[in-house]
Amino acid sequence: MSVLRVSIRIRNNLWQVGGNGLTDPSDAAIYLVRFGDIAALIDAGSGRGQGQLRKNIAECLAPNVQLEYLLLTHCHFDHTGGAKAVRDEYGCRIVAHELDATYLESGDNRVTGASWYGATLEPFTIDTKLQGHETNLSIGSGAIKAIHSPGHSPGSVVYTTEIDGELILFGQDIHGPIHSELLSDEKQYLDSLGRLLDLNADVLLEGHFGVIETKKEVREFIEYWRSPIGVSHYAILYAPDDWDPRRGNTSTSGQITNMNNDI
């Protein structure tokens, strides 16, 4: 019987608290960041590991720290299926881009990919709907910038913050996939990856590949998925007819080897 780890400390006041090996295998990575007495969660997983996620968060946050924000990177089920349960648990505000909010608020099982997981997404409201290209969010004693990065989904967002002089990039699902059922757009996706390269981040926190550092490794990871090889890789692997037999069996390079069921 495997034993789940509680969390992974990434930096001061920054942890991974969910994802495969931490909560449920269907969860994309869930990150927790603290600024003084206020904290924010980046994505919420599928909801199937909610009990363990609660325990993991409690291990990281002191009792006086309030989890006040849930920042969603995009609408897909492995990132958002647990959002309603997280808000019910902590009373936090859910933040998402308006272009993806519509599919969460209507419970669209196709565009959110819930049907790919044999699940139904219960509709929930978005408290703060991001608009435009960039939004600065004040969170406790710190700040997070939301950057609209469409392509994987219409309203995909990355978040950045600075911790101890390092630029941290919450860039969930940089690897795609791109698929018509998800309303993906390949040109927008490639353009977005180009802008992420310009950020020159020190640390990338990805949805299914975890923590990637240094600047050099972050750049190489993004460049791979922006390259013709990367494009053909996600286009082939993530066709729905190939979904079950192909997921989890990827081996492309020394670093890009750990794909789980993800969208």
C-alpha angles and dihedrals in degrees: 000000000000119000118220118231115235100226145325117240108219102171137338106310092359125105144159105232102168144035136082108338092019104056126346125344089236092060122101113219116295118204130197125202128183129206109184109300095346127077137188131206119214108214127341108229123229095305093245092107097043096127093053091043089057090053093047093051091048090055091056104040127064115232092255093058116096121212096221106163139044108195112198118203095198143337103267118127098239087060101035111026089095097044097100092048091050092052091046089051100045106018090234128158117253115223124194139146114272092236091064097032092077092063093048094048092049095042094236104187095189102051092039090049092232089135089059086064095045087249141121120227112225107221116248135177125253111227097199120029113199117221133191128005105307137019127181114217121198109213117179109300093344144053139233126198120216114208121191107232107173126187108080085056130354093254102034112152134189122203127212134192137164122241121179092340095310125115109232117202119200095199106164117192098004084156093063133191106225113205136153093231088061091048088243121171117205097201092050089046094054092044090051092051089052090056091048089056088056090059090068091207122195095211130025119201104198128190099238106009096052124207117008121183152191119049088254094052092045091052093047092050093052092043090053094057091044092052125091089253092054092045093053090044097059093037092057100037099050105049105128093236089058096041103104102039096042106043116102095015099090123130116169107142141344092280105031101064110106112081119160128181099300145151 
